[in-house]
Amino acid sequence: TNASTLFNTPTDFTLQSSSPAIDAGLNLGSTYEWGLDPASTWPSNIILDNESNYGAGWDMGAYVYTQTSTPSVVMTAPTGTTVSGIVTVSASSTAVSPASISSVQFYLDGSSTLLGTATSSPYTISWNTATTTNGTHTLYALATDNYSNTATSTSITVTVAHPSASSVTASPVTVTVATSTLTVVTTFSKAMNTSVTPSVTFNKDTSDFTQATSSWSNGSTTYTAAYTVASLVTDSGITATISGAEDENGDVAPDVTSNSFAIDTLAPTGTPVATAVVNVASSTLTVVTTFSKAMNTSVAPSITFTPDISADLTAGAASWTDATHYSAAYAATSSVDVSAVATVHGAKDPDGNTAADTSSATFIVDTLAPTGTPVATAVVNVA
């Protein structure tokens, strides 16, 4: 009941002349009891204080007071325009006495998506934005009192900005003996929580990589991880996947995978074989080097001799006969008699790994033809 509209005072339960309780019950007729018409003068023993406030006749029943005034409701959080992760959504709401607030419901982008319901003050829920797309969205609150009166707050606009990796680059494209270090650089769409270290996993043998350093830079938007790569490894089609990075609101960025890269830390080796003996009859020195793997045939190795006999040799044809064999020929000048070794330098494989210098066995260049001085018996006689 509501004393302000039904009764004269909170302590005087006689009906007001305009009370909605008059004639609200079941009409029993004008002379239901003692033949009295409510409009007539009542006997003194049943005269009531509100004798003049009568209805159409005697009635029986209860009057249920209905509150029709709507409550008030105002969104109070989130206060920022950009959100991510777990977000607190709240509203303040007040009902008109004697009503009370039964519930406050929070909706996303219209009435189709109910985020949650609060049934007691403070009216607050947690909104996990993980299932909400990036972009602009609206939030509003719907308050309901215990008389089923409702009120809708003014919508607020927020921008959901989940973190994401805009790029991830593994470099160099081929890790070689010379570089031996792989760097994975990931750039995120927003500032990240630098106390959370992302994980970097590889789709090939992870024992080939040992993390050396990692750091955040560029306003906490760039994560760089460097790895030393094991030697004597050849592999390709390798990728790095970055996962577990979080922004400052705890929103986790989706996993992202780098470009494909290769490893070639297996340096080639060469075995040069020189002509064992170069002489007058066969005055050409040939040095043939066999390498342990296919080489870059656009790079010609150099050949030196110890001791230096380059002045006694004239370089001839030199070429790759195939990807693993390099041949060089030299014409020896006359009047040379020396033992020497040939050393091959600077051969490279297609990934730029340089073969270690290697030397041949000792060979002989002898183009000094011998001369003879015959001496005959000066006189031959009977004696």
Secondary structure, DSSP 8 states (H G I E B T S, - for coil): --HHHHBSSSS--SB-TT-TTTT-SEEEETTTTTT--TTS---GGG--TTTT---SSEEES----------EEEEEE--SSEE-SEEEEEEEEE--TT--EEEEEEEETTTTEEEEEE-SSSEEEEEEGGGS-SEEEEEEEEEEETT--EEE---EEEEE----EEEEEEESSEEETTT-EEEEEEEESS-B-TTS--EEEESS-GGGEEEEEEEEETTTTEEEEEEEE-SS-EEEEE-EEEE--BBTTS-B---EE---EEEE-----EEEEE-SEEESSS-EEEEEEEESS---TTS--EEEEES--GGGEEEEEEEEEETTEEEEEEEE-SS-EEEEEEEEE--B-TT--B---EE---EEEE-----------S-----
